Amino acid sequence: MVDPALAIVIATVCGALLNTVRGFLNSGESYDIKKFFGALIVSAFAGLAIAQTIQVSGIDLIGLVLVGLTAGFSIDYAVSKAKKQKING
């Protein structure tokens, strides 16, 4: 059995990396490795924070992974949008 905290962190990182791939496929540019590592760092810290707060609830492992995937995707999406607005604004 996988530790729930580890499952959340891995799922959060995967969600964020899926968002970087989505952005790469829609942009037509080459894949930027800095975006990969940026998503990895931000989502790992977010996953750790989620893992610390969600373990007290009675969610099963599949639910935790889904929460992690959704959180990772949305965290990277929000950070990407904030960077674009900072550059354009």
N, C-alpha and C positions, 0 to 999 in steps of 0.2 A: 504494500500500500504506500502511496506517495504522501509525503507530509503536506498538509493543506497549505501551509505558508509557501512552500516551494512551488506547488501547483499554481498558486495565485501569481507569484512572481514570474514564472515561466509563461503563463498565459498572458499576463500584462505585457511582457516584452514581445511576445508573438503578435499581439494585437497592434502594438506600436510599429513593429516592423512591417506588418501587413499594410498599414497606412502609408509607410514610406514607399512601398512597392506600388500601391495604388497611385500615389502622386507621381512616381517615375513613369508609370505606364500612360498617364494622362498628359504628361508634359512634353514628351518627345525629346527630352534632353538625356544626357548620359547620367547614370546613377552616381550620386554624390556620396562618397564613403563617410564624409563628415555628418551628413544627415542620418546615416545608419547608426553611427556611434552616439550622436545626439539623442536619437530616439531610444537607443539602448540604455543610456544613462538615466534619462528622465523617467522612462517607464520602469526601470528597476527600482528606483527610489519610490515611485508611486505604488508599485506592487508591494514593496515592503510595508509601506504605510497602510495599504488596504489589508494586507495579511495580518497586521497587528490589531486592526480594529474589527475585522470581520470574523475572527476565530471564535468570538463569544456567541455568535448566532448559530443556529442549527441548520446551516445550509450544507447539503451534501457536496461531494467532490465535483460532480458535473456542474452544479450551480456555481461553485467557486471558480471553476475554469471559465464559465460563461461570463461571470462578473469581471474576471481578469482580462479576458479578450476585449470586452466592451470598454473597460476602463483604459486599457492600453491604447486602443484605437482612438478613443476620444481625447485622451491626454496628448497624444502626438498631433492629432488634428488641431487641437486648440493652440498648442505651441507653434505649429506651422503657420496658422492664421495670424497669431500675434506677431510673429517675425515679419510676415508679409505686410501687415499694417504698419509696423514700425518703419520698414524700408520705404513704403509708399507714402506714409503720412508724415 
